[in-house]
Amino acid sequence: MSTINATNIKNAASSVTNIILDTSGGITTAGKIQSGGESYGNAQGVVIGNDGYIRVTYTGSNDIFRGYELGNTLSTSRITADGSAEFEGTLTSGPLTVHRGDADKTNVIEASSAGNVVFGTGNTVIISDGKVTASGNIVTTPSGNPIGITTSEVGFTAYSGGGIYSARENGSDPVFYGLLNDGNGHTSRIDADGSARFEGSITAASGGAVLGIQANTTSSGALQLLDDNDDVGIDMAGTGSASFAGNITINNGGTYETAIIADTTRDRISYTNPNANVITMFSNDFGNGVSLDGNASSWGSYSQRSLKTDLIAITDGLNKVAGLSGVIGRYKTDAEGTKRAFLIADEVKEVLPEAVSGTGTIKDPLTLRYTEVIPLLVSALHDAKDRIEDLEAEVAALKS
């Protein structure tokens, strides 16, 4: 085996030293070190040029560089001839550019010294300060289709025009979740079948509706409220009708703690008030109205003197009552054989119009408030009493 000791190797044609082998094992050359091909990219080989570059030409996925940590037989970094690179540790650099392997070297990734990372040409996607900005669509469909998701695909597309589309395999699978960062579960959810749940209030902007729905005007199910088992509890149709699976309870939660209950199990509507056990309907701040005591069989009207003013006595009550007809009959819509006791609103209107409402048309027929006829009857009794007393006085005078 031959040994070359530290020496200078000179060009035979001149006194210029081209290669120096020093005692420390170093090599200094005036030119380049070449192993294999000279034409880069065409001939396989390695060239270390005096211009500062190392050029390696090899085929496909074969290694052109491997790096190892001392004492470790597994490589920690690798570069292959086709341009792939692997690094087991952290990649730290200044500006970084990655381009496609085409002739014009189109950049696909650019990392600037300012910390921004740009993907694609023309700033297609920018990552900066934890934010992602995309000039095109963000697509996660299997096919990467940038124009949308078909019903056969599962994925997500965020359109540059402002739309967000998400598709799932099953209708009950969520396509959107909203969560607080307190770890207590989601606060809002939208499923693929169009169902939506919100743990908080739904509030519209000033002047807008709290919840707006474009409903089909003929079909049911324009708005449905579901229970925890996804069973329909309230079903509202576009026509305005509504059905309820359970009871309807209204409780204002205030001082009176009243409740109205539509009891579907007993086919009735009940009203409860733990303080007075009555149903009360009023207007004008208790100025007038009616009430129904829990033990009563008919309505009562507010009639306290302190609630009234401009009181005028009814006169000629006996003659007015004499003009009224007390009759037995039935409404035209009643079944045959029905018997009802009536006053005729037309006749009452002539002598006591205050007890009659309506214009008398088909759409607005006359209605009679029977209880308001009672004052007329009381007036007639007073007139009858006065006449009886006068007659009794005349009889007494004749007898004497």
Summary of the structure (lengths in Angstrom):
residues: 400
radius of gyration: 49.1
end to end distance: 178.1
largest distance: 182.3
contacts: 805
relative contact order: 0.03
helix: 12%
strand: 34%
